[in-house]
Amino acid sequence: MKHIMMLFFSYFGLNCCVLFAHGDTLNVMMIGAHPDDCEVGAGGLAILYARQGHRVKFVSMTNGDKGHHQLASDSLAKRRFEESMEAARRIGISYEVLNIPDGELLPTLENRHEVIRLIREWDADIVISHRPNTYHPDHRYTGVLVQDAAFLVTVPRIVSGVPALKANPLFLYFSDTFQQPTPFRPDIVIDVSAALEDMLRLLDAHESQFYEWLPWINRMDAAPIDTVQRKAWLRAWRLPQVQLSDELATQLHRWCPEKNLQEVKRVESFEICEYGRKVTDAAIHQLFPMLCHNEADF
């Protein structure tokens, strides 16, 4: 499989057969269907991990070459790659974009092996991706591929050219609003209020999507031209003040009883995939060290 180049902005080491075996650094991988999916699903969490010195990598399973109403596919793929690299640069993470056409991802054996390779090479402790029942086939098949890689990343005879992981990572799902066959369950809720400014910068890097394609496909008014005005417009649209449901508030207090909910401006939620590593509550706090930190800590 051919790849668009990947760009690394930071490196730290970890092997997670035992938590923090090589220090206190975590290896976190987020796998989205398109460039910008990881940013939307877990951009705040990625920023908080990176600020704490952990290794974070975004992967896009496709090159995003269909997500525009005007640009040709080749030009769009190049532009979206450049936007992804700029997003990575802005928050100090790594990013890899696979050269699979947008809308054409399939859960093939070749792609399953590719996902296994990616997870192993990153020596991932945590892997976050789509649930396999969202609106877009690329999202659904990304979820299937990541699910199928869970456990197999520990089997040495599969993709034998890359050393198998000694322990299965914790696998999680991005949040979504789809109800069938089962609704999303917010097992872990992270207060990402401290990351809001960088979350805005992260989305702003994907100009082709948030200022051009998505307003057009959603039949919205055009984004402002002025830089300051368009960022304010983007914040109001994509990063509004959170309205905490009882379920989200309960989960925030479960993981951090002293959390002041009045100070929470934005959250990101994740569902634990049962195919991944089994973890205790204590391990969750080790794997998500920002759970009980205040905004001033970042």
GINOR-V198018 format. One line per field, one symbol per residue. phi: phi as a letter, one per 40 degrees, with the letter a starting at -180 (. if undefined). Layout:
BEGIN
phi->???
END
This chain:
BEGIN
phi->.cbcdbbbbabababbcbdfcbhbcbbbbbbbcbdhcccccacccdccccccgccbbcbbcbcgcbcacbccdcccdcccccccccdcccbgbbabbccbcdgbcbcccdcccccdccccccfccbbbacccabcbdcccccdcccdccdgcccccccfccbdcccacccbbbccabcbbcaccbccbbbcbdcbdccccccccccccccbbccccccfccccccdcccccccccccbbcdcbccdcccccccccadcccccccbabbbabcccccccbccccdcccbccdbccdccb
END
